[in-house]
Amino acid sequence: MAFKDRTKIRKLIESAPEGSQVTLMGWVRTKRSNKNVTFIALNDGSCIQNYQLVADPSRISEEILKKANTGACLKAQGRVVASQGSGQSTELLAERIDILGEADPEKYPIQPKKHSMEFLRENAHLRVRTSTFAAIFRIRHHLAYAIHKYFHDKGFFYIHSPIITASDAEGAGETFRVTTLDLNKLPKTEEGLVDFRQDFFERETNLTVSGQLEGELAAMALSDVYTFGPTFRAENSNTTRHLAEFWMIEPEMAFYDAEDNQDLAEDFLQYIISYVLTHCKEDLAFLDKRAAEEEKSKKADQRSDLGLLDRLAFVVNNRFVRITYTEAWEILRNSKPNKKKKFAFPIEEWGTDLQSEHERYLVEKHFNKPVIITDYPKAIKSFYMRQNEDGKTVAAMDILFPGIGEIVGGSQREERLDKLSARMEELQISQDEMWWYLDTRRFGTAPHAGFGLGFERLVQFVTGMGNIRDVIPFPRTPGNAEF
């Protein structure tokens, strides 16, 4: 039988009737034997469930069964029969088993026992074979699909923004440099600086930190666009919330104002979370139980009031509260935690940037709903955000979720050339370098808006994982670029 004729375990569980002949292929999760029979739990990644193979030693050779260890890859042919044990309705009575790939039990690291997350990160090339990580990456796939489906159905166009750029959209300067120069023999200018004119692009270039600026260019012709691609930050941050390489979703819309932007972002988030609640029920139920066990190990004051599935329903079933930064600042300044000095970052002067603890207080304690904060102080936001008439704030927004704080950041963009130029000059951002960006304000400028969503932050929220390194297949962090 050809490989393409195999039956996936998910399909088998859903539809294969008793008595049908099937061929399964997958990896051994566990094996147990008694005198008369060997039971093998097989998983092929198509779903969270393993499927039980029943191997009679009188039919399947001892040599084959000896090699069917955890981690080994099998091809099993046989007949679907009613299960005699608990946990499954049917099982496969194996008539033939072939070993497609062996796994030495003395060397294969992912044995059927509890492993620490750190151990699994060290074995990231094999960790997807665990139930937890297989569930995470199936959900990651469905989230990505839902994102594309949502924007496609709304009439948006998917734009591939460049990975190699000559700009730093955030103005942070923490970028990875791209070069083909020989680092042992760098060409120098007369002033003793590196002569990038001899480099491949004949100028300094870096890996992108955002596709937003290029998205704005496309929106000025196609109206509604989005980018969804890898972005990079050279921040030396060893935290549970930071990666050096991550994916960003960044829609940009012409003829949108700040309120339109908020409406789209709220609808978008509720859609994609509803989608995975519908299409990833088994995986989410498994991760919900896992998250509940994790909560038990935390101190009482650090535990979440909501379980994983409850948090997802919380977002889908509640309209988002909308308040200004000034209103949020007043609430936080007068809150009990602030007055009793329980915030690690006390709220005092207006203009202070809000921290995760403040954001979570607003969502989880004060409003008990997702929150959109608008109209932030100009001084703590990026140059491209539209300046409000008060001269102090900009038409920015952040969306706050339970358990995680900020998940989306966006704004109406500054479409007025004079205002944008003045702000760039104020922040010492080169207008000569950004001539192409300013051209969109010179030629046919239009009101427009957009937002950014870190994909891994979203996956982290949906799966309930505490460390962002566990929701991307191969995390890139300071000192770690293996696999």
C-alpha positions in Angstrom: 0.0 0.0 0.0 1.3 3.4 -0.9 2.1 6.0 1.8 -0.6 8.3 0.4 -3.2 5.6 1.2 -2.7 5.8 5.0 -5.5 6.9 7.2 -4.9 9.7 9.6 -5.8 9.1 13.2 -8.1 12.1 13.4 -10.1 10.7 10.5 -10.1 7.2 11.9 -11.5 8.4 15.3 -14.2 10.4 13.5 -15.4 8.0 10.9 -13.8 4.6 10.5 -16.4 1.8 11.3 -15.6 -1.4 13.1 -14.3 -4.1 10.7 -12.7 -1.7 8.3 -9.1 -2.3 7.1 -6.8 0.6 7.6 -3.1 1.5 7.5 -1.8 3.9 10.2 1.6 5.6 10.3 3.0 7.5 13.2 5.2 7.6 16.3 5.1 5.5 19.3 4.1 7.3 22.5 4.0 4.4 24.9 4.2 0.6 24.8 3.1 -1.9 27.4 2.9 -5.7 27.3 1.5 -8.7 29.1 2.0 -12.3 28.4 -0.6 -12.5 25.6 -0.6 -9.1 23.9 1.3 -5.8 23.4 -0.5 -2.4 23.4 1.1 0.5 21.5 -0.2 4.1 21.7 0.4 5.6 18.3 0.2 9.3 17.4 0.6 10.9 14.0 0.2 14.6 14.9 -3.3 15.0 13.3 -5.0 15.3 16.7 -4.3 15.2 20.4 -5.5 11.6 20.8 -3.3 8.6 20.5 -4.7 5.5 18.8 -4.2 2.1 20.4 -2.6 -0.8 18.4 -3.2 -4.3 19.7 -0.3 -6.6 18.7 -0.6 -10.3 19.2 2.9 -11.8 19.5 1.7 -14.9 17.6 1.1 -12.6 14.6 3.7 -9.8 15.1 7.3 -11.0 15.5 9.1 -10.4 18.8 11.9 -8.7 16.8 9.4 -6.0 15.5 7.8 -5.5 18.9 11.2 -5.1 20.6 11.9 -2.2 18.2 8.5 -0.5 18.7 9.9 1.8 21.5 8.8 5.3 22.4 9.8 7.6 19.6 10.0 4.9 16.9 8.1 5.4 13.7 5.7 2.6 12.6 3.5 1.6 9.8 0.6 -0.6 11.1 -2.0 -2.4 9.0 -5.0 -4.1 10.5 -8.7 -4.2 11.3 -10.6 -1.7 13.4 -12.3 -3.5 16.3 -14.3 -2.4 19.4 -11.9 -1.5 22.2 -11.9 -3.8 25.3 -10.4 -1.1 27.5 -11.4 2.4 28.6 -10.3 5.6 27.0 -11.2 4.8 23.4 -14.2 3.3 21.6 -12.1 1.4 18.9 -8.6 0.1 18.5 -6.5 -1.4 15.7 -6.0 -5.2 15.8 -2.6 -5.2 14.0 -2.0 -7.7 11.3 1.3 -6.3 10.2 3.7 -3.7 11.7 6.7 -2.3 9.9 9.4 -0.2 11.6 10.0 2.9 9.5 12.4 4.5 12.0 13.9 3.1 15.2 14.5 5.1 18.4 17.0 3.8 20.9 15.4 4.0 24.3 18.8 4.5 25.9 19.3 7.7 23.8 15.9 9.1 22.8 15.3 12.0 25.2 11.5 12.4 25.1 10.6 9.4 27.2 7.0 9.0 28.6 7.5 10.9 31.8 7.2 14.5 33.0 9.8 16.8 31.5 10.6 20.4 32.6 9.9 23.1 30.0 13.6 24.1 30.1 14.6 20.5 29.2 12.1 20.6 26.3 13.5 23.9 25.1 17.0 22.3 25.0 15.4 19.6 22.8 13.3 21.9 20.7 13.9 19.7 17.7 12.0 16.9 19.3 9.6 18.6 21.7 6.7 18.8 19.2 6.4 15.1 19.8 4.9 15.8 23.2 1.2 16.3 23.6 1.6 19.9 24.9 3.7 21.2 22.0 1.8 19.3 19.3 -1.4 21.0 20.6 0.3 24.4 20.7 1.5 24.2 17.1 -1.8 22.9 15.8 -3.4 25.9 17.4 -0.7 28.2 16.0 -1.6 26.9 12.5 -5.3 27.5 13.0 -4.7 31.0 14.3 -2.6 31.9 11.3 -5.3 30.5 9.0 -8.0 32.4 10.8 -6.0 35.7 10.4 -5.7 35.2 6.6 -9.3 34.2 6.3 -10.5 37.2 8.3 -8.7 39.7 6.2 -9.4 38.0 2.9 -13.1 37.9 3.7 -13.0 41.6 4.6 -11.5 42.4 1.2 -7.9 43.1 2.4 -4.8 42.4 0.3 -1.8 40.5 1.8 1.4 42.5 1.3 4.8 40.9 1.7 6.9 43.7 3.3 10.7 43.4 3.1 12.7 41.5 5.7 15.9 43.5 4.8 15.4 47.2 5.2 17.4 50.5 5.6 15.0 51.9 8.2 14.1 51.4 11.8 10.3 51.9 12.0 10.2 52.0 15.8 13.2 54.4 16.1 14.7 52.1 18.7 17.9 51.4 17.0 18.0 47.8 18.3 18.4 46.0 15.0 20.3 43.1 13.5 22.7 44.4 10.8 22.8 42.7 7.4 26.2 42.7 5.7 28.4 40.7 3.3 31.5 42.5 4.4 34.5 40.5 5.7 34.4 41.3 9.4 38.1 40.6 9.7 39.0 43.1 7.0 36.4 45.9 7.2 36.8 48.6 4.6 37.1 52.1 6.1 36.4 55.6 5.0 38.9 58.4 5.4 37.3 59.2 8.7 38.0 55.7 9.9 34.3 54.5 9.8 33.1 51.4 8.1 32.6 52.1 4.4 29.2 50.6 3.7 29.4 51.8 0.2 31.4 48.6 -0.5 28.7 46.4 1.1 26.2 44.4 -1.0 23.5 47.1 -0.8 26.0 50.0 -0.8 24.6 51.3 2.5 23.8 50.2 6.0 20.9 47.7 6.2 19.2 45.6 8.9 16.5 43.0 9.5 13.1 44.6 9.8 11.5 45.5 13.1 8.1 46.1 11.5 6.3 46.0 8.1 4.1 49.0 9.1 5.8 51.7 7.0 5.7 49.6 3.9 2.1 48.6 4.7 1.2 52.3 4.8 2.7 52.8 1.3 0.5 49.9 -0.1 -2.6 51.2 1.7 -2.2 54.5 -0.2 -3.1 52.6 -3.4 -5.0 49.4 -2.4 -6.9 50.9 0.6 -7.0 47.9 2.9 -3.9 45.8 3.3 -2.1 43.7 5.9 1.4 42.2 6.4 2.1 39.0 8.3 5.7 38.1 8.5 8.9 37.8 10.6 10.3 40.8 12.5 13.4 41.1 14.6 14.6 42.9 17.7 18.3 42.9 18.9 17.2 43.4 22.5 19.3 41.6 25.1 16.1 40.7 27.0 16.0 37.3 28.7 12.4 37.4 29.8 9.3 35.2 29.3 7.8 37.9 27.0 10.7 38.7 24.6 12.0 37.0 21.4 14.7 38.2 19.0 12.7 36.8 16.1 8.9 36.8 16.0 5.9 37.3 13.7 3.7 40.4 13.4 0.3 41.0 11.9 0.0 44.6 10.8 -3.1 45.8 8.9 -3.1 49.3 7.4 -6.3 50.9 6.2 -6.9 54.1 4.1 -9.9 56.2 5.0 -10.0 54.9 8.6 -9.8 57.1 11.7 -8.9 56.1 15.3 -12.4 54.8 16.1 -12.6 52.8 12.9 -9.2 51.3 13.9 -10.5 50.3 17.3 -13.7 48.7 15.8 -11.7 46.6 13.4 -9.2 45.4 16.0 -11.9 44.4 18.4 -13.8 42.5 15.7 -10.6 40.9 14.5 -9.6 39.6 17.9 -13.0 38.2 18.7 -13.2 36.5 15.3 -9.9 34.7 15.5 -10.4 33.5 19.1 -13.9 32.3 18.3 -12.4 30.4 15.3 -10.0 28.4 17.5 -12.6 27.8 20.1 -14.6 26.1 17.4 -11.9 24.3 15.5 -9.4 23.4 18.3 -11.7 22.1 21.0 -9.7 19.0 22.0 -6.3 20.8 22.0 -7.7 23.7 24.0 -9.4 21.4 26.5 -6.0 19.6 27.0 -4.2 22.9 27.5 -6.9 24.2 29.8 -6.3 21.2 32.2 -2.6 21.8 31.9 -3.0 25.5 32.8 -5.1 24.6 35.8 -2.3 22.3 37.1 0.2 25.1 36.5 -1.9 27.5 38.5 -1.9 25.2 41.5 1.9 25.6 41.8 1.7 29.4 42.0 1.3 31.5 45.1 -2.3 32.4 45.9 -1.8 36.1 45.0 -0.3 35.2 41.6 -3.1 32.9 40.5 -5.5 33.9 37.7 -9.2 34.2 38.5 -10.0 32.7 35.2 -9.1 29.3 33.6 -7.8 29.2 30.0 -11.1 28.5 28.3 -12.8 31.1 30.6 -10.2 33.8 29.5 -10.9 33.0 25.8 -14.7 33.2 26.4 -14.1 36.4 28.4 -12.7 38.1 25.3 -15.3 36.7 22.9 -18.3 37.5 25.0 -17.6 41.0 26.3 -17.6 44.3 24.5 -14.2 46.0 25.0 -14.3 49.0 27.4 -12.8 52.1 25.8 -11.1 54.8 27.9 -8.5 57.5 27.4 -5.0 57.3 28.9 -6.0 60.2 31.2 -9.0 58.2 32.5 -6.9 55.1 33.0 -4.2 57.2 34.8 -6.9 58.6 37.1 -8.3 55.1 37.9 -4.8 53.7 38.6 -3.6 56.7 40.6 -6.6 56.4 42.9 -6.6 52.6 43.1 -6.0 50.7 46.3 -2.8 49.0 45.0 -1.3 52.3 44.1 -2.3 54.0 47.4 -1.0 51.1 49.4 2.3 51.1 47.3 1.7 47.6 46.0 2.5 48.4 42.4 6.2 47.8 41.5 5.9 50.9 39.4 3.8 53.6 41.3 1.5 55.8 39.3 2.3 59.4 40.0 3.0 61.9 37.2 0.7 62.1 34.2 2.6 60.8 31.2 4.0 57.7 32.8 4.1 54.7 30.5 1.8 52.0 31.8 3.3 48.7 32.8 1.8 45.2 32.6 0.7 45.3 36.2 -1.3 48.4 35.6 -2.8 47.0 32.4 -3.8 43.8 34.1 -5.4 45.7 37.0 -7.6 47.6 34.7 -8.7 44.5 32.8 -9.0 41.9 35.7 -9.9 44.0 38.7 -11.4 47.3 37.7 -13.5 46.6 34.6 -13.5 42.8 34.3 -13.6 43.3 30.6 -11.0 43.7 27.8 -9.9 47.3 27.6 -8.9 49.7 24.8 -6.8 52.7 26.0 -6.7 55.6 23.7 -5.1 59.1 23.4 -1.7 58.4 24.9 0.8 61.2 25.7 2.7 62.2 22.6 6.0 61.9 24.4 5.8 58.1 24.9 4.6 57.2 21.5 6.1 56.9 18.0 6.6 59.7 15.5 4.1 58.5 13.0 1.0 58.7 15.3 -1.5 61.4 14.5 -1.3 64.4 16.9 -4.5 65.4 18.7 -5.7 69.0 18.9 -4.6 69.3 22.5 -1.0 69.2 21.5 -0.2 66.7 24.3 -1.7 63.4 23.1 -1.8 61.3 19.9 -4.6 59.1 18.4 -3.0 55.9 19.7 -4.6 52.8 21.1 -3.5 49.7 23.1 -5.8 46.7 23.6 -5.4 45.0 27.0 -6.3 41.3 27.7 -6.5 39.4 31.0 -3.4 37.6 32.1 -1.1 39.3 29.6 -1.8 43.0 29.4 -1.2 44.8 26.1 -1.8 42.5 23.1 -2.4 45.1 20.3 -0.9 48.5 19.7 -2.0 50.9 17.0 -2.9 54.4 15.9 -4.4 56.7 13.4 -1.3 57.7 11.3 -0.2 61.3 10.9 -1.2 62.1 7.3 -0.4 65.9 7.5 3.0 66.5 6.0 3.8 69.6 8.1 2.9 67.9 11.4 4.8 64.7 10.5 7.9 66.6 9.4 7.9 68.7 12.6 7.6 65.6 14.8 10.5 63.9 12.9 12.6 67.0 13.3 11.8 67.1 17.0 12.9 63.4 17.4 15.9 63.9 15.2 14.7 61.3 12.6 16.3 61.9 9.2 13.8 63.2 6.7 16.3 62.6 3.9 16.5 58.9 4.8 12.7 58.7 5.0 11.9 60.7 1.8 9.9 57.8 0.4 7.7 57.7 3.4 7.1 61.4 3.3 6.2 61.2 -0.4 2.9 59.5 0.6 2.0 62.7 2.4 3.2 64.9 -0.5 1.2 63.0 -3.2 -2.4 62.2 -2.5 -2.3 61.9 1.3 -5.3 60.4 3.0 -6.5 59.7 6.6 -5.4 56.2 7.5 -4.8 54.0 10.5 -3.5 50.6 11.5 -2.3 48.4 14.3 0.2 45.7 15.1 -0.3 42.3 16.9 2.6 40.2 17.9 1.6 36.7 16.8 3.5 34.9 19.5 1.9 37.0 22.2 -1.5 36.0 20.7 -0.5 32.3 20.6 0.7 32.6 24.2 -2.7 34.1 25.3 -4.7 31.4 23.5 -2.7 28.5 24.7 -2.1 29.7 28.2 1.7 29.2 28.1 3.7 31.2 30.5 6.8 31.6 28.4 6.8 33.0 24.9 9.7 30.7 23.9 7.2 27.8 24.1 4.8 29.1 21.4 7.3 29.3 18.5 8.9 26.2 17.1 12.5 27.4 17.3 12.9 30.4 19.6 15.6 32.9 18.9 16.8 34.6 22.1 20.1 36.0 23.4 22.7 33.3 23.2 20.4 30.9 21.5 20.2 30.2 17.7 20.3 26.5 17.6 18.1 24.2 15.4 
